[in-house]
Amino acid sequence: MENRIFTPPKAILLLVNMAVILVLVSSCKKYTTPNRVSKVIVKDSWRIQSFFFQGNSITIDFSGQVFSFEDEGGVLAKGITGNVGVWDVGANKNPAILYLSNFLNYPMMTLNDDWTVDSCSKKEIKLSSGENSLSLIKVDN
């Protein structure tokens, strides 16, 4: 009796394994680089679309407030003279971190945090830190 290897199930098994690998690779989260965050954030002015701080929405506290991020690290707020805070991005790439600090008064002080950059496009930047989340949208001039 001849020893035959039945190949169709092996071929199907190979195809299934390849499909699983492709799904896993394509679903990996792609992080935004610090360089991209720096380029995008200084290019335009931004307003807060949504801000959840310690589980509560405080978006309304920033109603009408427009922020500009300067190349040298200052943060300006429309209608307020001088820097209201400072920003920086570290060298972290997986994920990029946006450091906001030196915001002194409420509600601005709630921005002080090491924010994980969840996404960064020319129109929106999404940040998170623990239970806090912050969404910035580009202000059309």
Salt bridges, closest charged atoms under 4 A:
ASP118 OD1 - LYS29 NZ 3.95
